[in-house]
Amino acid sequence: MTHDNPLLDTAALPRFDAIRPEHVQPAIDVLLAEARAAQERAVGPEVPADYEALSAVLDVATERLGRAWGAVGHLNSVADTLELRAAYNAALPAVTAFYTELGADERLYAKYKAVAQSPVAASLSAPRRRALGNAMRDFVLSGAELQGEARERYAAIQARQAELQQAFSEHVMDATDAYSLLVPTERLAGVPEDVQAATRAAAEAAGLEGHKLSLHMPVYIPVMQYATDRALREQLYRAHVTRASELEARAADAAERDNGPVMREILALRQEEARLLGHANFAEVSLVPKMAGSPQQVVDFLRDLARRARPHAERDLAELRAFAASELGLDAMEPWDFSFVAEKLKEVRYSFSDQEVKPYFTEAKVLAGLFGIVETLFEVSIRPDEAPTWHPDVRFFRIERPARQAGDAAPELVGQFYLDPYARPGKRPGAWMDDVRGRWARPDGRLQTPVAHLVCNFAAPVGGKPALLTHDEVITLFHETGHGLHHLLTRVEDPGVAGISGVEWDAVELPSQFMENFAWEWAVLQGMTAHAETGEPLPRALFDKMLAAKNYLSGLMTLRQIEFSLFDMQLHAQPGAEADVQGLLDAVRAEVSVNPPPAFNRFQHSFSHIFAGGYAAGYYSYKWAEVLSADAYGAFEESGVLNPETGRRYREAILEAGGSRPAIESFKAFRGREPSIDALLRHQGMA
């Protein structure tokens, strides 16, 4: 079974088109055996306490395992089938156990301590010293100092958490995919034509008449914004906010997808893990490798921002309610009315709608414009490339630098990335960047260039027409590209601190949120818009209306993010919080929100960021890093947003440095000072 197994071919790019569920277990068995053998060799007497010697033995084997397992995990997120899911879940315990044992191996920990304490340590490069320090810290966080029953219990906790987090993610995906609603055309009055065409095509594909609605964002959001049928909006809203909860009652197997018990067990295990590691709560554990110093510092930051945003949010809500009552006949604005009322008020106040803007953002033109910004600012070029993919819609690109010397035959390959833009069944909701492999000066002397995934969930083209993006989706694409550039443009060659590796979690959103700002610049939008029918660029008058509406409802949106962040932090800072997750969320809403959702809202049951996505006690990172990103972008506002010299300084100070030094040092290297919150408040109209 291992003969020609594509998962064992880790010399080049993953053979995504050839990977099958039956390949998973045999390949992982082989790679785990190799990694365990490398682990035993590394702790033995033949390998000295030397950084490069350890890397040559251990990193080579574990990186090979990580790449194969990463390919399986990626397919599980973007091309899920029952067979692949079963294969992934069957291999998950053994993979989790290996990494848990590796991180807690006291023999390996002792060897790294010997490296850190040797006279040679001082002569290591700065990135390597950073990587070594991170490794020492991570050994402690991985239980390397635990003994006996505590060590065994820690390993059991890691194994169970891996299972539960995978289950949480599966439940959300399955609940989203399971829901559909067939409606006649008349019930979609007000809904944009491209959405109607897509839902009609979905119904036809299922052999049905009418329109097949789903809870996927390209359908759900425009229906909530534009459908005049209030009962339809309520029906979809209730289905969306009760996904994967005890209130999801449509399907016979809905009870099996209830994430309530999953959340409670995850939270209890995290607190137990914290106690084993000598911390009062899991929030403290989470913050050890982050910029923030304590849970209280984060809470104080969030409450201060909430205090500043609250007057703006109260004004936003009062205006929405007044407009709903006077112009739309809605004396009581319900949650399923919010997006509809907000869109109508925006149309009246700013004389445009998102649907008026959308035809100008054809996918091809947006991509060309985005790539043009990257090429101008960061002195690289982006070209189409070829690689095996998991779906016909996936594209592959390469990033190159000009040849270093005039006589060089070819430009320098910087990195490559996959772009998977469209929503489809079997694909996890949301948008994300993930790494395929990192930049690495391998022990054999070869330079390994980085590769990334950029994944979105936009509406696919229908009927031979180009795919159209909303401006919010353009911002999402810029956001994920920012993450990708952080991974791909690094110059660091130690894998533990190259690109996004080793970057503090509450700074990792800096490059992504930074890139969003360009989607609001006239100089940028002129070159990346073309009307789907006329080819005309976005008119300046329409852009001015968009810009005027940029901070529309920013107070409410800011409080919403603070609500999620404060809930996450308190959930992990208060032992015993798992006993009443809903009660804690209600208390946070009572403190922060000016427009609490209804009692049946089960947002937390699909909060994958903190229960399945690595943001546990870290969701505040979005607001924390937004301070850094807004201030960093201020340098471009001061010098000209497409100024290559400023782009070069940003690339060198932040993108190329990756995780090789503390994020605050990279920020100060670029800005020349500590970050200030003023730019964020100004950007959001709350200065």
N, C-alpha and C positions, 0 to 999 in steps of 0.2 A: 504493500500500500504506500510505502514511502518513495517508491520509484517515481521520478518525475512529479513529485508532490510540489505544486507551485509555492506553497508556504515555506518550503525549505530552500527556495531560490531567493536568497536575500542579498545577492551580489549586485542587483540592479533595482529597478522599480518593481513594485508589487505586480504580479500577474493577476490583476483583479478580474479579468474576464475568464480566467481558468480556475479560480478558487471555488471549490464546492464544499458543502457541509461535511462530506466524508473525508476531506483532506485534513480537517481541523485536529481531531484527536491524534492521528498518527504523527503529524508534524509537531504538535506541541509535546508529545511524549519524547520525541527525539531531541528537541531543542531544550526541554527541561533537563533531560539526562546530561546533555552537553554542558548546560549552565551549572548544574550541581557538581559535575566533575571539575569544572573551572573553579567553582567556589572552594572545593576541597584542596585543589592544587594551590590556590592563592593563599590559603591559611597554612600551608605546609612549609617545611624548612627550605625547599628548593627555590621559593620565590622570596626575595629579600623585602624588607620594609622600605620599599622604594616606590614612589608614585607611578612612574612609567612602567615598572615591572608589574605592579598590580593591575594597571590598566590593560597592559598587553595580554594578560591572562583573563581577567574577570570581565572587563568592559566589552571585549570582543564577543564573548559568549552571551552576556546578558543583553547587549544591544541587538544581537541577532534574534534572540527570543522576543525582545520587546517589539521589534519591527513586525515579526510574523503575527504576534498577538494583537498588535495595533491594527493590522490589516483586517483581522477577524472582527475585532471590536468595531472598526469603522463600517464594515459591511453590515454588521448587526444593527447599526444606526441608520444606514441609508438604503439598505436593500434587504430588510428583514423578511424571513420566511419561517415557517414553523420548523423546518428542518435545520436551518442555520441557527435559529434560536436554541434548539435542543443541543446542537453541537457546541455552541458557545457556553451554554450553561453547564454542560457536562465537563468541559475543560476548565471552567472558571475556578473551582475549588483548588485544583492542583496548582494553577498559576498563582492564585492568591497566597497559597501556603508557601510556595517558593519565595516570593518576594517578602513575605512576612519573616520567614526564616533567615533570608539574606540580610535584611535590615536589622535583625536582632542577633546576628552571629557575633558573640562576644570575642571569638578568636579573630575575626576580621576587624572588629572594632579595635582590638588591641594592636593589630598591625597598623591600622591607620593612625592610631595614637602615637605609635613609634615613629611613623613618618612625620607627624606634626611636631614631635619633640626632638627630632634629629637636627643637627646643625645645618643640614642641607635645606631644611624647610624654608629658612630665611632667603635662600637664593632662588626659590621657585618664582615663576612669573606671577604677577598680581592676579590674573584670572585663575591660575592654578591654586594659589593660596586661598582665593575665595571659594573655589570648588572644594578644596580640602576642608575648610572651615564649615561649609554647608554639609559635607559628608559627616563630620563629627557631630554636628547638631542633629542631623537626621538619624544617626544611630541611636541617640538618646530618645528621640521621639518615636523610634521604631521598637523600643523596648530592649535595646541591647544591654541595659544595666539591670534588667529584671532577672530574677532567679526563680527556679522551682515552679511552684504552682502559679505564681504571678505570670511567669513567662508563658506557660501553657495556656493560661486563661487569655492572655493578650492575643496569642495566635488564634484562638478560637473566636475571639471578638472580631478580628480582622476578616476571618473567613465568613462569618455570619453577616457582617456588614456588607461585604461584596455581593453576597446573594440578595440581600434586602434592597440594596441600591439598584441592582439590575432589575429586580421585580418592580420597584417603584417606576422606573423608566418604562418598562414593558406595559404596565397598567395604564400609564398615561397615553402611550402610543395606541394601545388596543382600544381604549375608551374613545379616543379621537377617531380612529378608523371605523369603529363599530357603528357610529351614529350616522344616519342619513335620513333625510326628510324629502319626500316627493311632493312637489307643489305645482299647481298650474301656473301658467304665465301671468295671469291677472294678479296673483299674490306677490309678484315681484315688481309691482309698480314702483318706479323711482330707482330701482337697482340698475347700475350701469350696464350697457349693452354687452360689453365684453364678458362681464360676469354671468349674464344671462346666457350668452353663447356657450360658455364653459360648462355651466350647470346643465344646459340642454344636451350638450355632447356627453356629459357624464351619465345622464338618464338614458340616452340612446345606446351607449356602450353597455348598459345593463339590461337592454331590451325593454325599456320603459318609456312612457310618454310623459311629457312635462319637464320638470327641472329637478335634478337630484342635488339637494343641498347637503353640505357637510360642515364639520367644525374646523376644517383646515382654514388657516388665516386668509388665503386669497378669496375664499367664499364668505367666511364668517364676518370679517371686518366690513366689507362693503355692504352686506345685508344690514348689519347693525347701523351703519352710517346713513344708508339711503332708502331702505324699504319703508314705504308709508304704512304698510300693514303692521300695526302695533302688536297685534297678537302673534304674528310671525316673529317679530323681534323678541318678544317675551319667551316664546317657545325655544328659540335658539339660545338665548341668554341662559335660561335655566339649564339647558343641556350642557352648555359650555362650562358654567361655574360649578357644576356638580360632577364633572368627569372624575372617574376613579375614586368616587366617594360612596358612602352608604346611601346617598340619595340618587345615585345613578340607577334608574329603575327600568329603563327601556328593554335591555337585553336580559336573556335568561341567565347568562353567566356574569352579569354585572357585579354580583356580590363577591365574586372571585377577584375582582379588580379594585376592591376597596382599599385605598392606601392608608386608611386610618390606623389599623394595626401595624402596618409596615412602618409608618412614621414613629409610632410610640416605641417600637422595639429599636429602631435606629437611634433614637434620642437616648434611650436608656443605655444602650451599648456605648455610645459616645461618652456619656458621663462616667460609666464604669472604666472605660479606657483612660479618661483623664485622671481618675483617682489612682489607677495603677501607676501612672507616670508621675504622680506626685503633685498634680494640679487640682485646684479647687473645682474646676469645671472645664468643659470642653472648649469654651470660648478662649480660655487661657492657652490651651494647647494649640488651637488654630492660629493664635496671634504670634506664637514664637517665631515663625519665619516671615512675619509681615512687618510693615512699617509701623503700624500703630502699636503703642506700648502696652495697652491694657484694655479690657472690655469697657471700663468706665470712660477712658479717653474717647473711644468710639461713640459711646452713648452721648457723651457731652457734645461731641462734634455734631451728631445727628440732631440733638435737641436744639442746639444753637441755630442750625440751618432751618429747622422746622419753625423756630420762632421768627426768623427773618421771612420765611415764605408764607406763613399763615395769613397775614393781612391780604396778600395778593390772592391766595386761594379763596378766602372768604368773599372777596370782591368777584372773582371768577364765578363762583357758585351762585351768588346773588344775581348776577347778570344772566346766567343761564336760566335760572328759575323764572325770572321776570319775563324773559323772552318766550319761554315755553308757555307761560300762562297767557301773555298778551297776544302773541302771534300764532301759536300752534294749538291753543285751546287745551293745554295740558296743565291743569291747576296743580296736580301732584306729579312731579317729574320722577318717574321710576328709573331704576338702574338700566333697564333695557331702552330707555329713552335718551340716555346721556349722550351717546355718540351721535344719534340722530339730531338732537337739539343742538349739540355743539357744531355739527356740520352746517345746519341751517343758519345758525347765528353767524358763523364764519362767512357764509355766502353773502349774508346781508351786510355785515360790518365791513368786509374786505372786498366784496363784489367779485368773488371767485370761489370755485370749489376744487377739491382735489381731483375730481374727474375732468375738470377743464385743463388741469395741468398734465394729467397722466399721458395723454396722447403724444406729448413732446418727449417723453422719456422712453424712447424705444431702446430695447436692451442693447442692441449692437452699438448704438450711438453713445449710450451711457458708458459701456465698457471702454470704448475707444477714448472717451473723454477722461475717464478714471486713469487709464493706462498713460495717457498723455501727461497728466499731473505728476504721476510717479516718475515718469521719464524726465520731465523738466526739473523737478525739485531734487531728485536723488541721483541724477546722472547715470541712469541705467536704461536699458531698452527691454521691452516685453514683446515676445514673439510667440506665435502658435507653435506647439510642439506635439509630439506623438507619444502615446503611452496606452497600455491596456486600461480600460475603464470598466466600471460595474453597470453602466447604463448608457444608452446612446446619447442622452442629453449632456453627458459630462464632457467638459473640455479640459485641455491640458496646455500649459504655457511654460515658457522658460524666461528667466530674467538674466540679462547679460550686462557686463560692463565693457566699455570700449577696450580694445587691445591696449595693453600697458605700454607697448613700444610700437613705433611706426612700422617696424618690420614684422610684427607678429601677424601670423596668418589668420587668426580667428579671435573674436572677442572672448572675454573671460566668462565662463558660466558661473553665475551667482547662486541660482537656485531655480526650483521649478514648483509649479502648483497646479492642483486640480480645482476646477470650478464646477460645482453641482448646484445649479440655480433653482430648480423647480420643485414644487410640492408634489407628492404622489403617495399613494398607500404604501405602507411598509417603511416609510421614512420618518424619522423622529422630527417632531415640530421644532420650529425655532431656526436660529442661524448660529453658526459657530465656525471657528478655525481650529484645526487640529494639526499636529505635526505627523509626518510620515517618517522622517528621519531628520537628524540635526547635523549642523556643520561640525566636522571632526577631523583633526589631523590624526589619522589612524596610526596605530603602532607600526604598521607595515610601511609607513611613509606616504600612503595615498591620502589626498585631501577629499573627504566626503562632503559634497555640497548638500544644503538642506532642501527638503521637499515638504510642502504643506497641502492641506485640504482647506478650501473655502466652500462652505455649505450654506445655502439659503433655501427658502421655501416660497418662491415667487410663483405666480400663476404662469403656467406654460402657454405658449402660443397656440391659438385655435384657428382652424379654417384657413391656414396659409398666411395669416396675418402675423406681424412681428409681436413678440412679447412686449407688453407695456408694464412699466414700473410706476408705482406711486412715488411721490417724493420721499415719503417715509422709507420705502424700500430702497431707494437710492442711498439714503443715509445708512441703512443697514448694510448695504454692500460696501460702502466706504469704511464702515466700522470694522467689518471682518477683514477687509483688505489691510487696515492698519495693524491688526494682529498679525496678519500674514507677513507684512513687511518687517515687523519686529523679529519674526522668526527667520526670514529669508535674507535680510541684508546684514546680518551680524558678520563681524570680522573675527570673532572669538572662535578658537579652534578646540577648546576643551568642552566636551559635550555637556558636562554638568552645569555650565554657565554660558553656553552659546545660545544666542537668540532669546527666546522666552524662558529657557531653562534657568532656574535659579533666580528669576526676577520675583521680588516680593509680590504676593498675590494682590495686595491693595495698590500696586503700581502697574500691574500688567494691563490695565485698561487705559493707561495714558496714551499709547500710540493709536489705539482704536478710536477712542473718543476724540482725539486730536484730528484724525482724518475726517470725521463727520463735518467739521467746520467748513471744509472746502465745498461741500454740497450747498452752501448758502452764499457762494461768491459769484457775482455776475460775470467776472472774468472767466470763471470756470464753466458756468452753465451755458454761456454763449457757445462754447465749443463742444458741448456734450448733449445738446438737445436737437431734435429734428422731428417735426410733426409726422405721425405715422402715415398720413394721407398726402400732405402738401410738401413735406420736407423742410418747412420753414422752421428756423430756430425759435426758441421761447421768446415771445415779445418782452421788451423791457418793461412795459406797463404791467404785464402779468407778473413778472418777477418782483416788481415793486410791491404788488399786492401780497405776494407770498412773503416777502421780507417783513412787511408791516404785520403780518399774521404770525411771524416766527415764534414769538413768545406768547401766542394765544393760549390761555389756560396753563401757562407755565407754573403758576403757583400751585394749582391742583396736581399737576404732573409731578412736581417736586415733592409735595407731601406724600404722594402715592409711593414714590421710591423710598422715601424716608420710612414710611409705614412698613414696607417689606424689610428694609434694613434693620430697623429697630426690633421688629418681630424676630428676625433671624438671630440677632445678637442676644436678645433676652432669652430666647428659646434655648440657646446653648450656654448661657451664663447662669441659668437658674436650675440647679439640680432638682429633679422632680417635676420639671415643666411638662414632661411627656404625659403626665396624668391628666392634663387639661389643656391640650394644644389650642383648642378653639377658644377657651376662656382667656388664654394669654393673648391670642390674636385680637379678641374683642377688647381687651384692656388697652392694647397698643392703639387700636383704632379710636377708642374713646379719648386717648391722649392726643393723637396726632391728626386724625382725619376730620375734615369738615363735612364729609359726605359719605358716611359709612355704608357699606353694602348691606343687603338684606341678610337675615339670619340664616337662610339656606345656602348662602355663598360658601363654597368649600375651596377657595383659592389654594389653600395650603396643600390640598391633596394632589395638585399638579405643579407644585413649586419645585420643579426638578433641579433648579440651580443649587438648592441647599440640601436636597435629599438624594440627588443622584448625579450632581454635576461639579462637585469640588468647591462650591462656594459656602459650605457650612461655616457659620460665624464669620463670613467673608463677603456677604452680599453688599455691605456698606462700601466695598471697594469701588463700586460704580460712582458713588458720590465723592469718595475720597480722591480717587484718581481724576475725577472731573475737575477738581481744583487744579491739579497739575496740568491736565491737558488744556484747559482754557487759558491758563497762564502761559504755557508753552506756545499756544497759537497766537497769543498777544505779540510775540516777537515777529511773526509773519505779518500781522496787521500793521506793525510799526514800520516794517521794511518793504512791504509789498508782498501780497500773499503768494505770488509765484516767483519770488526772488530765489534764484538758484544758490546764491551764497548763503542765505539763511537756511535753505534746505540742506546744504552741505553741512553746516554746523549742527543742525538737528540730527542728521543722519549719523554723523561721527560721534556726537555726544551721547545720543540715546539709542538709536537703532543698532549701530555697529557695536556698541558696548554691551548690549544684551544684559545678561545677569552677572557680568564679570566684576561689578562693584555695586554698592548700595544704590538704589534708585534715586535717592535724594542727592547723591553725589553726581549722578548723570544729569539730573535736572539742573543742579547748580552749575555744572560745567557748560550747559547750554544757555541758561538764563543769567548766570553770574550772581545769583542771589537766592534766598529762600522763596518758596512759592507763596503767593498771596491769593486770598479768596475773592478779591475784587473783580478779577476778570470773569470768573464764573457768574457772579451776581449780575455783572453788566451784560454778559451774553444772554442771560435768562430774563433780562428786563426787571431785575429786582435790586438794582444798585441803590 
